[in-house]
Amino acid sequence: MRLEPRSIGDAIELGYHAGNLHWRVRFQGEVLFVALEGRPEDYTARLGEMISARRIGVSILDEEVRDGSTEGGAQIDDGPAAEKNHFHHDGH
């Protein structure tokens, strides 16, 4: 799932929620990607107020994009310092 906060304050609040809920995440610029371990609706329900107020944009990615690839096998570019499929969880 791709989450894009609209402001710095929204980004801080989103980060607080993601950390408090122990979501596995990775960062790509100003976007937060969440590794889904269940139904997307269960995740978006936790961010309901922020989503309905349009404080964060939400995109549910298909399985190929979630795995770090797109059609044709191209990889998502996370930048030179990022590792493929590197998600942060429990402070690691």
CYANA upper distance limits for C-alpha pairs under 8 A (distance plus 0.5 A):
  1 MET  CA     33 PHE  CA      6.07
  1 MET  CA     34 VAL  CA      5.62
  1 MET  CA     35 ALA  CA      7.18
  1 MET  CA     36 LEU  CA      7.26
  1 MET  CA     40 PRO  CA      7.97
  1 MET  CA     58 VAL  CA      7.64
  1 MET  CA     59 SER  CA      6.33
  1 MET  CA     60 ILE  CA      5.12
  1 MET  CA     61 LEU  CA      6.08
  1 MET  CA     66 ARG  CA      8.06
  2 ARG  CA     31 VAL  CA      7.33
  2 ARG  CA     32 LEU  CA      6.48
  2 ARG  CA     33 PHE  CA      5.13
  2 ARG  CA     34 VAL  CA      7.02
  2 ARG  CA     57 GLY  CA      8.41
  2 ARG  CA     58 VAL  CA      6.22
  2 ARG  CA     59 SER  CA      5.50
  2 ARG  CA     60 ILE  CA      6.80
  2 ARG  CA     61 LEU  CA      7.49
  3 LEU  CA     31 VAL  CA      6.32
  3 LEU  CA     32 LEU  CA      5.62
  3 LEU  CA     33 PHE  CA      6.66
  3 LEU  CA     34 VAL  CA      8.23
  3 LEU  CA     56 ILE  CA      6.88
  3 LEU  CA     57 GLY  CA      6.10
  3 LEU  CA     58 VAL  CA      5.36
  3 LEU  CA     59 SER  CA      7.17
  4 GLU  CA     11 ALA  CA      8.42
  4 GLU  CA     30 GLU  CA      7.20
  4 GLU  CA     31 VAL  CA      5.30
  4 GLU  CA     32 LEU  CA      6.86
  4 GLU  CA     56 ILE  CA      5.77
  4 GLU  CA     57 GLY  CA      5.40
  4 GLU  CA     58 VAL  CA      7.12
  5 PRO  CA     10 ASP  CA      5.92
  5 PRO  CA     11 ALA  CA      5.59
  5 PRO  CA     14 LEU  CA      7.83
  5 PRO  CA     30 GLU  CA      8.04
  5 PRO  CA     31 VAL  CA      7.76
  5 PRO  CA     55 ARG  CA      6.54
  5 PRO  CA     56 ILE  CA      4.70
  5 PRO  CA     57 GLY  CA      6.85
  6 ARG  CA     10 ASP  CA      6.74
  6 ARG  CA     11 ALA  CA      7.87
  6 ARG  CA     54 ARG  CA      8.36
  6 ARG  CA     55 ARG  CA      5.91
  6 ARG  CA     56 ILE  CA      6.13
  6 ARG  CA     57 GLY  CA      8.01
  7 SER  CA     11 ALA  CA      6.70
  7 SER  CA     55 ARG  CA      8.05
  8 ILE  CA     12 ILE  CA      6.77
  9 GLY  CA     13 GLU  CA      6.80
 10 ASP  CA     14 LEU  CA      6.48
 10 ASP  CA     55 ARG  CA      6.72
 10 ASP  CA     56 ILE  CA      7.62
 11 ALA  CA     15 GLY  CA      6.52
 12 ILE  CA     16 TYR  CA      6.65
 13 GLU  CA     17 HIS  CA      6.80
 14 LEU  CA     18 ALA  CA      6.63
 15 GLY  CA     19 GLY  CA      6.50
 16 TYR  CA     20 ASN  CA      6.45
 17 HIS  CA     21 LEU  CA      6.47
 18 ALA  CA     22 HIS  CA      6.60
 18 ALA  CA     23 TRP  CA      5.81
 18 ALA  CA     25 VAL  CA      8.33
 19 GLY  CA     23 TRP  CA      6.77
 22 HIS  CA     89 HIS  CA      7.11
 22 HIS  CA     90 ASP  CA      7.20
 23 TRP  CA     34 VAL  CA      7.11
 23 TRP  CA     35 ALA  CA      7.79
 23 TRP  CA     89 HIS  CA      7.25
 24 ARG  CA     34 VAL  CA      6.31
 24 ARG  CA     35 ALA  CA      6.00
 24 ARG  CA     36 LEU  CA      8.46
 24 ARG  CA     87 PHE  CA      6.10
 24 ARG  CA     88 HIS  CA      5.96
 24 ARG  CA     89 HIS  CA      5.43
 25 VAL  CA     32 LEU  CA      7.09
 25 VAL  CA     33 PHE  CA      5.92
 25 VAL  CA     34 VAL  CA      5.00
 25 VAL  CA     35 ALA  CA      6.58
 25 VAL  CA     87 PHE  CA      5.46
 25 VAL  CA     88 HIS  CA      5.74
 25 VAL  CA     89 HIS  CA      7.46
 26 ARG  CA     32 LEU  CA      6.48
 26 ARG  CA     33 PHE  CA      5.76
 26 ARG  CA     34 VAL  CA      7.23
 26 ARG  CA     86 HIS  CA      7.01
 26 ARG  CA     87 PHE  CA      5.30
 26 ARG  CA     88 HIS  CA      6.53
 27 PHE  CA     31 VAL  CA      6.44
 27 PHE  CA     32 LEU  CA      5.37
 27 PHE  CA     33 PHE  CA      6.71
 28 GLN  CA     32 LEU  CA      6.97
 28 GLN  CA     33 PHE  CA      8.09
 28 GLN  CA     78 ASP  CA      6.46
 28 GLN  CA     79 GLY  CA      8.41
 35 ALA  CA     66 ARG  CA      7.84
 35 ALA  CA     87 PHE  CA      8.16
 36 LEU  CA     40 PRO  CA      7.32
 38 GLY  CA     42 ASP  CA      7.68
 39 ARG  CA     43 TYR  CA      7.68
 40 PRO  CA     44 THR  CA      6.80
 40 PRO  CA     60 ILE  CA      7.71
 41 GLU  CA     45 ALA  CA      6.42
 42 ASP  CA     46 ARG  CA      7.45
 43 TYR  CA     47 LEU  CA      7.61
 44 THR  CA     48 GLY  CA      6.54
 44 THR  CA     51 ILE  CA      8.24
 47 LEU  CA     51 ILE  CA      6.59
 48 GLY  CA     52 SER  CA      6.50
 49 GLU  CA     53 ALA  CA      6.52
 50 MET  CA     54 ARG  CA      6.67
 50 MET  CA     55 ARG  CA      5.55
 50 MET  CA     56 ILE  CA      6.56
 51 ILE  CA     55 ARG  CA      6.45
 51 ILE  CA     56 ILE  CA      6.05
 51 ILE  CA     57 GLY  CA      7.33
 51 ILE  CA     58 VAL  CA      8.01
 61 LEU  CA     65 VAL  CA      6.39
 61 LEU  CA     66 ARG  CA      6.52
 62 ASP  CA     66 ARG  CA      6.74
 63 GLU  CA     67 ASP  CA      6.78
 64 GLU  CA     68 GLY  CA      7.17
 64 GLU  CA     69 SER  CA      5.96
 64 GLU  CA     70 THR  CA      6.22
 64 GLU  CA     71 GLU  CA      7.76
 65 VAL  CA     69 SER  CA      5.50
 65 VAL  CA     70 THR  CA      5.81
 65 VAL  CA     76 ILE  CA      8.35
 67 ASP  CA     85 ASN  CA      7.76
 68 GLY  CA     75 GLN  CA      6.34
 68 GLY  CA     76 ILE  CA      6.09
 68 GLY  CA     84 LYS  CA      7.69
 68 GLY  CA     85 ASN  CA      7.08
 69 SER  CA     73 GLY  CA      6.12
 69 SER  CA     74 ALA  CA      5.93
 69 SER  CA     75 GLN  CA      4.95
 69 SER  CA     76 ILE  CA      6.34
 70 THR  CA     74 ALA  CA      5.83
 70 THR  CA     75 GLN  CA      6.88
 70 THR  CA     76 ILE  CA      7.75
 78 ASP  CA     82 ALA  CA      5.99
 78 ASP  CA     83 GLU  CA      7.85
 78 ASP  CA     84 LYS  CA      7.87
 82 ALA  CA     86 HIS  CA      7.79
 88 HIS  CA     92 HIS  CA      6.07
